[in-house]
Amino acid sequence: MRLEFSPAANADLVEIASFIARDNVPRAVTFIDELETSCAQLVDFPHSGVARPELRVGLRSKPHESYVIFYSVLEQVIRIERILHGARDVGAILSPS
């Protein structure tokens, strides 16, 4: 299996890094590294996250500190769909419009 980030997930990483960097640039770098490591662990344990059918069929989630990694397990790919702060209305963000 390989890891893939959706364009939205890549944008989420940039947004998270920018937000943290306003107060602490070194922490922004280490936090993004930690998030990416947490995502990479899904390659070895793809079903370790919780199934989230109420949000989208095939979607799973895994927490990382105050953020939630949303991902899909495809044939040979773990696709990171979004990385959102846990306090956000993820249902509204992830629901198809």
C-alpha positions as CSV (number, residue, x, y, z in Angstrom):
1,M,0.0,0.0,0.0
2,R,1.0,3.6,-0.5
3,L,0.0,6.9,1.0
4,E,-1.7,9.6,-1.0
5,F,-3.0,13.1,0.1
6,S,-6.0,14.7,-1.6
7,P,-5.6,18.3,-2.7
8,A,-7.9,19.3,0.2
9,A,-5.7,17.4,2.7
10,N,-2.6,19.1,1.4
11,A,-4.4,22.4,1.8
12,D,-5.4,21.4,5.4
13,L,-1.7,20.8,6.2
14,V,-0.7,24.2,4.9
15,E,-3.5,25.9,6.9
16,I,-2.5,24.0,10.1
17,A,1.1,24.9,9.7
18,S,0.4,28.5,9.0
19,F,-1.9,28.7,12.0
20,I,0.6,27.2,14.4
21,A,3.5,29.2,12.8
22,R,1.9,32.5,13.8
23,D,3.0,31.7,17.4
24,N,5.7,29.1,17.0
25,V,7.5,28.3,13.8
26,P,9.6,25.4,15.1
27,R,6.4,23.8,16.6
28,A,4.6,24.2,13.3
29,V,7.3,22.2,11.6
30,T,7.4,19.4,14.2
31,F,3.6,19.2,14.4
32,I,3.3,18.7,10.6
33,D,6.0,16.1,10.8
34,E,4.1,14.3,13.5
35,L,0.8,14.5,11.6
36,E,2.5,13.1,8.5
37,T,4.0,10.3,10.5
38,S,0.6,9.5,12.0
39,C,-0.8,9.3,8.5
40,A,2.0,7.1,7.3
41,Q,1.3,4.6,10.1
42,L,-2.0,4.0,8.3
43,V,-0.2,2.1,5.5
44,D,0.7,-0.6,8.0
45,F,-2.6,-0.5,10.0
46,P,-5.2,0.7,7.5
47,H,-8.2,-0.3,9.5
48,S,-6.9,1.1,12.8
49,G,-9.2,4.2,12.4
50,V,-12.9,4.3,13.1
51,A,-15.4,3.7,10.3
52,R,-17.4,6.9,9.7
53,P,-20.3,5.8,7.4
54,E,-22.4,8.7,8.8
55,L,-20.1,11.1,7.0
56,R,-19.3,9.2,3.8
57,V,-19.3,5.6,2.7
58,G,-15.8,4.1,3.1
59,L,-14.5,7.0,5.2
60,R,-12.5,6.3,8.3
61,S,-11.0,8.6,11.0
62,K,-8.0,8.7,13.3
63,P,-7.4,11.3,15.9
64,H,-4.1,13.1,16.3
65,E,-4.0,15.5,19.3
66,S,-6.8,18.0,18.6
67,Y,-7.0,17.1,14.9
68,V,-8.8,14.3,13.1
69,I,-7.3,12.6,10.1
70,F,-10.1,11.4,7.7
71,Y,-9.0,8.8,5.1
72,S,-10.2,6.1,2.7
73,V,-8.8,2.7,2.2
74,L,-8.6,1.9,-1.5
75,E,-7.2,-1.1,-3.3
76,Q,-3.5,-0.2,-3.0
77,V,-3.8,3.3,-1.6
78,I,-4.5,5.0,1.8
79,R,-5.9,8.3,0.7
80,I,-5.9,11.1,3.3
81,E,-9.1,13.0,2.5
82,R,-9.0,15.8,5.1
83,I,-7.2,16.8,8.3
84,L,-9.6,18.9,10.4
85,H,-9.6,20.3,13.9
86,G,-11.8,18.2,16.1
87,A,-13.9,21.3,17.2
88,R,-15.0,22.0,13.6
89,D,-18.3,20.9,12.2
90,V,-16.9,17.9,10.3
91,G,-20.3,16.8,9.2
92,A,-21.0,20.0,7.4
93,I,-17.5,20.1,5.9
94,L,-17.5,16.5,4.7
95,S,-21.1,16.1,3.6
96,P,-21.6,16.3,-0.2
97,S,-23.1,19.6,-1.3
